[in-house]
């Protein structure tokens, strides 16, 4: 075998072995230069102020973010408030993105880097579309595979194949133009739950807490006389496990949700949680099992006290300062309650780990006997 035949054989083996994404950037005569300026912006004509709708779609999901009078909403979740910061960050990032590589590549190679229009066959990417108030498309692009960069210094197992350092992109109206940008665009996710505003109820300073099946007596009820006081079983009886009581109260203060239940339908009797706080607020929470998660529905009633009870032995010099702090705190609480009343119109999906501390039976709330 002479030298020329040897190099031809190596080339054939590389092609048959699937050189992968590297093929896109080879100097192949069948392809021509794209004309896109390397280092130039991905969306040079894009104006953020004109955006009134953002649509993301992949092979499984679609999210439509719509700007309304009160702010951004998620259409697929019944108009639930969207995370305006996440939307703004995503749009600004796209606006600032610069092209690091660009080539004219035939349509037959798009599936290799997931740049096919979602739903049009294998190798579908994520379609991102921006529209103005009239419905005019301002920009439309497809996000493909992330570009990985080897990092020998990264010890994490997931970094063995490289860490995300960029992404393949194709403008929807481009026939053969494939671009690489210098950001992996992790936020480009078409799952509706990812775009929800995760601001949620905050049940803190709990005074009494009861848990049991709806329509029946509570399995257990605990109470404390002061905010930092010791928890006890309301009505006495049993040696309460202080750790379990604190865990239940803390779970209420930290509880969060992962998604909205669009068409909730309870399949079993929900658990009923009632919490009264030192701020004169009362929360009713219903939890219904939904597979390995729970559907949560809540309501809030009451209002913070209008006046402050002075501390025993309070000095006159402290009164003005404490009265001011009380008024400011009450104003914040009133605003929070008004928001919570709006949020109570939806049913939420929460992970089991978020509520397991609340769903213990009475035996689990009792201090274990010493052996």
N, C-alpha and C positions, 0 to 999 in steps of 0.2 A: 504494500500500500504506500503510495507516494504521499508527499506532504499535502497536496491539494485535496486528495481523496480523504485524508484524515480529517481535515478541517470541515469538509462537506458532511462527513459522518457526525461530527460533533454538533454541527448546526441542526441536522435532522433530529438528533436525540433531544436537543433542547426544545425543539418545536413539539415533538411527540410527548415529551415529559410535561408540557404545560408550563411555559415560562411565566404564565400568570400575568399579573398587572404590568410586569416589566415590558411586555410587548408593546404597550401603549406608547412608551417613550423611546422606542428604538427608531433609528433613522431608516425607515422603510420607504422605499421609493413609491409604493402604492398610495402613501398618504402624503398630504400636502400641509404646509404650515397653516395654522388657523387664523392668524392675524390678530389674536387677542394679545394685548400688551402684558408681558410678564412684569409683575410688580404693580400693575394697575388695579383699580378697584373692581370687584366682581359685579357690583351694581352701580355704575357711575351716575346714572340718571335717576336713581331712586330717591324719592322724597318721603321721609317718615311722616310728615304732617298730613299727607294725602291718604294714609292707610286707614281704612275703616273696617276691613275684614281680612282675617288670615285663615287660610285653610291648609291643613296638613293631612295627608292621606298616605297610608302604606297598604300592604296586601291585606291587613286584618282590621285596621282601625281608621277612623276619620275624626278629626277635630276641627270645628268651625268656631273661630273666635271673632265675636262681633262687637264693635264699639257702639255703645248706646249712650243715652243721656247720663246715666249714672256710672258709666264706665264699661270696661270690657266684660263680656259674658261668654259662657261656653254653651253653644246652641244644643249640642248633643246631651247636655245635662240639664235640660229644662230652663236654660237661661241663668244658671247659677253663676255668681261672680267669679271672674277669672283672675288669675294672679297677674296684675298689671305690670309688676316689676319684672316678672319672668318674660312677659311679652315684650316689654320695652328693651330688656337686655338682649333678647334674641334678635329683634329687628335692628338694633344698633350694631350688634356684632356682624350681621350680614352686611350692613351698610359699610362697615369699616374693613371687611374682608378684602384681602389682596390675592391676586392670582400668582401662584408660584410655578405652575407648569400648565401648558396648554398644547393640545395637538388635535388635528382633525382625524377622527377615528370612525371607522365604519360601524353601522348599526349592529352588525352581527357580533361585534365584540362587547357591546354594552352590558350583556348579562354577566360578564366576568367581574364587573365592578358595580353591579346592582344599579344600573342607570336606566333600566327599562321602566316605562310608565307603569305605576302600580296597577295590578289587575290585568295587565296585557301579556302575561307570560312569566317564565322563570327569570330570576335576576331583577325583580322589581325593587325600586328604591322608594324614597319618601318624597312625595310631591309637596312642594311648598308654594302656595299661591297667595298673592297680595292683591286686594281690590280696593277701590275708592268707594265713596258713598253711592255713586251711580251704578256700581257694579262693574266698572271698567277694570280690566286686569292691568295692574301696574308692573308686576313682575311674576314670573313663574319659573321655577327651577326644580330639579330633581337632585336629592342628596343620595349619593351612593355609598359604597364601602368606605370605611375609615382607612386612612393610610397609617400603617404602623412603622414606628422607628425603633430600631434596636437600642437598648439601653443596658449595657453590661453592668452598670452600677446599681440597677434596680433589683433588689433581692426578692421581690414578691413573685409567687408562682405564676400569677396571671400575666406577668411581664416577660415571660420566656420568649414569646413570639414577637415581642415589641410592644411599645406603648402608643396609644393613639396620638398622632401628631398632625394629622390633616385629613382631608376628605375629598373624594371624587365628586364633582358637581357637573351637571349638564343643564344648560338653559333649555327650557321646554321647547322653544321655537328654533333651537339650533339643530340642524340636520346631522352634523357630524363633529360637533365641537365638544371635547371633553376637557375639563379643567380640574386642577388640583388646587385647593386652598390650604392655608397654613393653620387651620383650626379644625378639630374633629367634630365640632357642632353637635355636642352631646344633647343639647336642648332641642334638637330637631326631632321630636317624638310626637307621633300622631295619636297617642293614647289620651283620651279626654281627661282622665283622672289626673294626669301629670300637670294640667294647666289650671286646675281649680285653685282658687284662693283658699289656703288652708287655715285662715283665721277661724277660730272655733270658740264655742262656749268655754268659759273658765270658771269652774265651780271651786272656789277657794274659801278659806275661813269657815269651814263647815262646822256647824254646831251639833246637828243631829243627822244621822244617816240610817236609812232602813232599806232592806232588800228582801224581796219575796216575789212570788208569782202574782201576776195581775189578777185582781178580783178576790184575793185571799189575804189572810193575815201575813205580815212579814215573817220571814224565816229568822231574821235577827234585826235588832235596832240598837245603835250605839249613840252615845251622847257625851258631851263634855261641857263644863260650866264656863270655862275660859278658853280663849283661842289656843293657848299653849298648855292647857290643862290635860289631865289624864283622861283617856277614853274609858267609858264603862258601859256595860249593857244597860240600856234604858229600862227602868223598872226593876233592876237588880236581877240576881240569878245568874250563876256561872262566873268563872274567873276568866275575864276577857284577855285574849292574847293581844298585848299592846302592839306588837309588830304587825299582826294581821289588820288591826284597826287603822294604824297609820298607813299601811299599804293600800287599803281601800280608799281612804280619804285622799291620799296622794294620787291615786289612779284617776279620780274625778278631776283633779286640778290639772293633770297632764294629758288627759285623753285627747286623741286626735283622730282624724278620719283619712281614709285613702281614696274614697270615691263617693259618688252620689248614687242612690238607688233610683233609677228612672221610673220604673213601674214596680214599686214594692208590693209584695203579697206575702203576708205572714203565713207560715206553714205550721206554726205551733204557738202556744200561749207565751207571750213575752214576759220577761222578768221586769219587775217594776222597782225602780230605784228612786227614792225621795230624799232630797238633801235640803236642809234648812241651814242658812248661814248666819253669821254674826252681823251681816249687813242687811238683815231683814228680807233676804231674798229666798225664794223657794223654787227648787228645780225638780221637775219630774222627768225621769229618763226611762224610756222603754227599750229593752234589748231583746231582739228576736233572732234566733239562730238561723243562719243562712249558709249552709255548707260548712266550711272551716272558718267562716267569719260571722259577723253579727250585723244586723240592721239596727240602727239607732235612731230614735225619734225623741225629741225633748221639748219641754216648754219651761218658761220662766215666769214667775209672778212676784209681786211685791215691789218695794222701792227702798232705797237706802234711807236711813233716818235723816231728818232735816236738821236736827240739832245735836250737838255733842254733849255728852255727859262729862263734866269736868272730873279729873282725877282727884282722889282724896288727897288733901293737903297741897293742891296745885298752887304754885306761886303766881301772883298777879302778872309778873313779867313774862311768864310762859303762856298765859292765856291767849294773847293776840296771835302769837306764832302758831299755837296749836289749833286755834279757830280757823286760821287761814289754811293750814294743811288739811284740816277736816273738810273745808269747803271745796278745795281743789280736788281732793280725793273723791268726794261725793259727785262732783261734776264728771269726773272720769268714769265713775261707776254708772251714772245715769246714761252716759254715752254708750258704755259697754252693754248695758241691759237693752237699750234700744236696738243695737246691732244684733244681739242675741235673739230678740223677738223676730227680727227679719229672718235670721238663719234657721229659726225653728219651723219654717215653712217647708223644709226639705227633710228627706229621710237619708241617713248617712250609712256608709259601709265602714266598719271599723274592724281591725284585726283582733283575733281572739286574745293576743297578748296584751292588748290595751285594756281589756275589761276583766280578765280572769281573776284579779284580786278582788273584784266586786261581787263575783258570782259564787263565792264560797258558801257552803251551808253552815248552819250554826255550830256543828261539831268542829269544823275547821277554824272557827273564830274563837274557840275556847283554848285556854292555855293547856298544853299537854301536861299530863301528870308526871311528876318526877319518879324515876325508877329507883 
